[in-house]
Amino acid sequence: MSQNLSEQELIRREKLEKIVAAGVNPFPAELYPVSHYSNDIKSNFTEENKDLYTAVCVAGRVMTINDKGKVFFIKIQDSKGIIQLYVKRDELCPDEDKSFWDNVIKYGLDLGDIIGCKGYVFITKTGETSIHAQSITLLTKSLKPLPVVKRDEEGNVFDAVTDPEFRYRQRYVDLIINPEVKDTFVKRTKMVNTIREFLNEQGALEVDTPVLQAIPGGAAARPFMTHHNALDTPFYLRIANELYLKRLIVGGFDWVYEFSRNFRNEGMDRTHNPEFTILEWYTAYKDYFWMMQTTENLFEKIAIALHGTTELPVGDKMINFKAPFKRITIFDAIKENTGIDISAMDEAGLRVVCKQLKIDVPGNIGKGKLIDEIFGATSEHTYIQPTFITDYPVEMSPLTKKHRNKEGLVERFELMVNGKEIANAYSELNDPIDQRERFEEQVKLMERGDDEAMFIDYDFLRALEYGMPPTAGIGIGIDRLCMLMTNNVSIQDVLLFPQMRPENFS
């Protein structure tokens, strides 16, 4: 691969040569003994406790350089924020040889370089908590200039780089120049940890299940396919981990969960990425009513952990995660939004309704998918506050137990928030004969051309024949939940490295 270097990149490489010629290693291997971080110093330092800050050691990336001749004001950014360094030539280089100053500090240092500083903390005449440098160490020379970002006198960004193509492709730069981006991913980790704590405190067991699967089961989705050379067998990247987790319930575990990296070979938009994270858990001797209560309690806990309140801004709306959440059946939801009762309609009747509502649907999908299309087009987007949509038709839910009171329905809910599905849960089907029939119906849909219909997993049917206790299960979209909890409108903003078309470097 050839390198077409810009003028600025060529200048930086010339500086690199001068730094090396001056006897300075621009990429040293030695441990650098960082003792303090920017925000901790700025939050805790006072004139009264300054004796605690007479020997600090910090490190970070150079974000601004203010050359005052014999004095430099350098602002560096570490993992917690930005702090100013006061660097005085005659103190840093007291002897007659000023080569370090000239070759490294004055003419060699660039924005983006990573440096270390040892010194003491003081407050400048303008009131800024700073570090008076007693030594500066170049830790990494940056050979590529950062994008220009406009900052105020305190170093706060007021004109950020917003081009999504650049930001998502070069997330490493995005994290440097857009500080709020890092905050999103810190909150994502805190959210995941809160969920783990919630589940672990109640006795759930975290497990791992296969990513490569011979049968892509547990969801209606188009899989990615690969080939296992040693076994000379086709495999699929998992679209869900449901059937493996339920095997563990058969095996005697009462409550298992997994943060599952899943893959679906489908479209990409603001709420869909082909690689995504789902939390699934399965609990023996529970049902979907218990699962609704547990889910709303979890979501309330997450909101408070991240924001200290249950009421959060999401775009121009305020969403309240205070339990309990609203509950409404899918048929009542459609009727509420269209005035049409589709609960007793067959496939032909549903197609008439789709035509009446101007919903374009393919000819190869069955009754369940038609109901899903009607709900998605007319109703889903209307549920802004957390709402459980319940009691789906059996045709829509091949892994769900039939409703105990309502003929033709199953015990299932989807949690809608801000007009999008965030969670999907069932009273799990544990009748192996019924499950086999449901799988066979899916095969008929596949033969009609539905490329999202489920395969028959014969080993899973065998597991059910040994007996699975009554079980409640749920899948929660971690990426979409993070979008809500961090007020981001695009799934790409909560994925560190979202999928993109490969670049051509040739």
N, C-alpha and C positions, 0 to 999 in steps of 0.2 A: 504494500500500500504506500503510495507516494504521499508526502506531506506538502500541501500548499500553505505555507506559513504567511500570515499577515505581517505587515510592517511592525506592529506592536509585538508580535510573537518573536520576530527576528531580534528586536531590541532586547527583549527579555533574555534571549539566549546569549546575546553579547554580554549582558550584565552577569549572567551565570558564569561565563568564562573569566570575567574580571574578579568575581568573588572567589573562584577556585584559585586563580593566580595570586590572590592576596592571602592564601593559606587558610581560607575558611571552607569547611565542608558544608555545602548547601543542603545536604540530606543526611545529617548525622544519625548514627544508630543508637547512641547512648540514651538511657532513661533520662527523662527530664522531670525533676521532682516537683510537680505542680502541688501547691498547698492550699490555694484559695481559688474561688470562682467569682466572676464579675458581680453578679447580682447579690451574692452573699456579702461581699465587701460593701457594696453600696447600700444595702439594707441595714447592715449592722454597725458600720463604722461611725464613731462619734469622737469628738475631741476628748471626751472623758475616758474612752477606752482605747485611745490611740497606741498605748504601750503594747496592746495585743497585736498590732499591725506594723511593727517595726521591721519585720523580715517576712515578706510574702513572696510567693513565687507563682506567677500566672503564665498561661500560654493561650494563644488564640490566633485568629486570622486577621490580618491588617485590613481594616475597612475604610479608614480615612488617614491621610497624612497632611499635617499642617506645618509647613517648613517656615520657621522663623529665623533661619540663619544658624546660629549656634544652639538653638533650641528647637526641638520637634515636639509637636503634640500628635501622638499616634493613638487612634482608637482601634482596639482589637475586640474581636467577637469570639467568645468561647461558647460552650454548650448551654450556658445559662443567660447570656446577654452580652452587653458591650461595656467596656470600661476604658477610660483614657489613661495613656502613659505620658508622663512628662520626662522627656529625654534631653539632657543637656550635654553638649559636646565635651566641655572641659572636665566634667565629672566622669563621663563615660570613657574618655581618652585623655587622661591627665598628662601623659608624656608628650614629647614633641612629634612622635609618629602618629599621624592622624589617618593612616591608611584604612583602618577599620571603619572609621566614620565616613570617609569619602567613598570607599569601595562597597560598603555594605549598607550603612544607614542613609547617607545623603544621596548617593547615586545608584545604589544597588537595590534598595528596598522598593517594592511595588505593592499596590493593592492586591490582596489575595495571598500574599506571602504569609507563612505561619511562623511566628516568633515566640520566644519565651522571654520573660522579664522578671528579674529579681529586684526588689526595692522595698520602700516603705510607703504607707498610705498617708495622704494628706488631703486637705480641701483647698482648692485654688481660690484666687481672689474673686472669681466669678461664681464660687459656691459649688464647684463640681468635684465630687470625690474622685481622686486620681491616684495613680501610683508614680512616685518619684523613682525613676529607673536608676539602679546602680550597676546593672549589667543587662545587656541584650544579647540573646542567642538566636541566630537564624536556624530554624528547625526544618523548614521546607520552603524551597524556592518555587513559586508559582510561575509556570511557563505560559499560561494562557490567561489573558485579562478577563476579569469579571465583567458582566454587562453593567452599563452605567445605571446606577440607582441614585435618585436624588434624596438626600437626607437633610433634616433640619440640624440646628446647632447641637442638639443633644444626641444626634446620631439616629433619630427615628426616621423611618422611611415614609415619605409622603408622595413619592412617584415610583411605584413598584413596577417590576417587569411582569406583565400579565399575559403575554402570548402563550396560550395553552400548549401549542405544538412544541415550543421551546421548553416550557416548564416540565411537561410530562416526559419528554425525551431525555432531558438533562436534569433529573430530579436532584442530583447532587448539587447543582448550581442553584436551583430553586430554593433548596433548604438554606443555602448560604445567604441569598439576597432577599428572601421573603420570610422574615422571622415567624409570621403567623402560621406558616405552613408546618413548621416543626411543632408548634403547639397542637395542631390537629392530630398529629401522630402520637404525641405524648398522651393526649386525651384518649385516643384509640386504645393504647396499651392500658391505660387506667380503666377504661370501660371493660376490656377483656378480663383484667385482673378482678374487677368487681364481680363479674359474672362467675368466675372461678371460685371466688370466696363464697358467694351465695350458694353455689351448688355443693362445694366441699363441706360447708358448715352443716348442710342437711344430709350428709352421708353419701353423696354421689361419687362415683369413681370415674376419673378421666382415663380414657383408653385410646388406642390407635387401631385403625382398620386399614385394609389395603387401598392404595391409590390405583394400582393396576388391577383390573377386575376382568374375569372371563365373561361375566354377564353384567352389562351396565344397568343395574336395577335401582329401584327406590325413588324414581321420579320419571316424569314424562318429559324427555328432552333428547336432543340429538347429540350423541357422544363423539369424542375424538377417538380415533382408532390407531393402534400401533401394532407392532409384531415382536413377540418374544423369540429371539433367535435360538436360545438354548432349548426351549421347549417346542420350537417351530409351531407356535400357536398365536392366533390373533388375540390381542388384549385391548381393553378400553380404559381410558382415563375415567375415573369414577365421576358420575353425575350426581351421586348421593351416597351416603354411608348407611342409610337406613336399614337395609336388610342384614348387614353385618352386625349392627348394634342390637337388632332384635334377636339374632342368633345368640348373643351373649345373655339376653334375658332368658331365652330357652335354657341356656347353660347354667342358670342359677343366680346371676347377678340381679339385684333388685333395682339398681339405678345406675345407668352408665351414660356418659356424655363424651362428645368429641368436637373440637374445633376442626372442621373438615375443610381441606382445600379441595374444591370441586371444579370440574371443567365441563362446559357445555358448548358445543360447536354451533353457536347461534349468533344472532345479531349483536351489535354493540351500539349503545346509546348512553344517555346520561345516568341510567339506572341499571345498565347491564354491562358486564365485562365477562369474557369467556372463561376467565379464571377468577374464582371468587371464594369467599369464606362463609361457611354455614356452621352454626352451632346446632347440633342435634342431641337431644337426650330422650331416654326412654325409661319409664318408671313402672315397675310392676305393681299390680293391684290398685291402679289409679285409672281415672277416666278423663274425658275432655272437659268436664266441669271443674275438676280439681286443677287441670292444666291451665284453664283460663285464669283462675285465681292466683296460681303460682306465677304465671307469666306477668300479670299486671303488677304483682308485688315486686318482681324482679325489675321491671322497667321503671317503676317508681324509685327503687333503690339506686339504679344506674344514674338517673337524672340528678338525684340528690348528691351522689358521690362526685359527679363531674361539675355540677353547677351550684350545689347548695340549695336547690329549689326544684319543685316538680314542674314549674312553668317555664318553658324555654322559647326563645325566638327561633322560628324557622322561616326564612325569607321574610315576607311581610306579615306573617301570622304568629300568634302565640299559641303554643300547644301545651296542654296540661297533662302530665303523666300521672296525676294523682289517681290511685285506685279508689273505687272500681271503674272499669271502662264500660262504655255502652255495648249492648248486645242486640243483634238483629239477624234474622235468617236471610239467606241469600235471595229467596223468592220475595220476601217482604222488602228487601233492599231494592230489588228491581222494580217491584210494584210502586214503592215510594218515589222512585225517580222517573218512572215512565207511565205510571197509571195502568200498566198491563200485568195481569196475573198469568204467569207462564207455568205455574206449578203443576198443572194437569196436562200440559201439551206434549205431543209426541214430536219426533224429528221433523216431520212435515210442517207441523204447526209452528215450530221454532224457526224454520226457514222462512215462513211467511212473516213472522215478527221481525226477523233480521231485515227482510226486504222493506217492510213498513218503516223500520227505524233507520234505513239506509246504511246498514252494516254489511260490508262486503265480506262474505265467508266462502272458503273453498268448498267444493262439492264432496271432498273425500273425508270430512270429519263427521263424527257422530254426535249424538244428543248432548253428551257431557261437554264437549268442546263448544258446541253452539251456545249452551247456557253460559259458559265461561266468556265467550265473545260478547254476548249481550251484557253481562255484568261489567266487563271491562270497558265497553264503549259507553255505557249509560250511567253507571253507578260508582265504580271504584274511586274515581277522582273526587267524588263529593264527600268522602269521609275523611275529614281533616283531623279532627280529634280522634284519639285512639278508640277504635271500634272493632269488636269481634263480629265478623260475618260468619254465621253458623248454619249447620244443617244442610249440607250440600246433597245434590242428587247422587245416587250410587254410581251412575255412569261417569261422574267426574273424579271418583275416588277409589281406585282399584285396590288400595291397601288399608281401607278404613272399615271399621265395624258398622254393620247396619244399625240404624237408629232403633233404640229400644221401644219407642212409642209411635214413630212416624214411618209409615210404609213408603218404600222407594227412596228414603233418605239415609244418610250416614252421619255418624257423630264426629263431625269435623268442624274446625273453625279456621279462618284466616284473620290475622290482625292487620287492619288497615290503619295507617297513620300518614297524614299529609297526602292522602290520595294514592298511596302505594302499599302493596303487601309487604309486611315486615316479618311475619311469622305464619307458619302453617302447621296445624296440629290435629291429631286424631285420638279417638279411642281406637286402638290398633286392632285390625282384623286378626284374630287368632284361630279361626276355623279353617283348617287346611283344605277341606272340600270346597268351601265357598271361595277361598283364595285361588284355588286351581281354576275354578270357573271364571273368576274375574280376569286372571291372566289369559285365559283362552279368549275372552272377549277382546282383550288388548291385541292378541294376534290377529283377530279378524279386522280390527282397525288398521293394523300394520299392512294387511293384505289389500286394504282399500287405499293405501298410499300415505297413511299418517306416519311420518318418519319420527314422531315423538312418542309413539305408543311403546309400551313396556314389553321387554322380552320376558319369556317364562324362565324363572330361576328355579330349576328342579331341586337343587340342594336346599334352597330356602324352604320349599314346600316340604321336603323331607324333615327339616328342622321343626317346622310347625307340627308335623305328625307326631313328634315326640312330646308335644304339648308346651305351649307358651302361655303363661298366666295372663289374666286380663292386664292390659298395659296401656298407658298413655304415652304418646310420643310427640315431639315437636321439632321443627326446624326453624331457626331464626337467622335471617340474613344479616351477618355481622357488618358487611360493608354498608348496606342501606341504613342499618341502625346507627352506624357511626356518622353517616351523612346527617341524620336527624340530630344527633347529640352534639355535633360540631357546627351545625348550620351551614352545610355545604350542599350545593345543588347538583353536583356531578359526582358520580362514583369514582371518576379518575382523580378527584381531589382527596379521596380517603384511601387510595392505593398508592403505595410508595412507587411502584413501577407498573403502571397500567399497560395493557397490551396496545401496541402500535404497529403500523406497517414498518418493516425493517428498513433502515437507512442504507443507502448505497455509498460506501466509503471509497469505492474504486475511482 
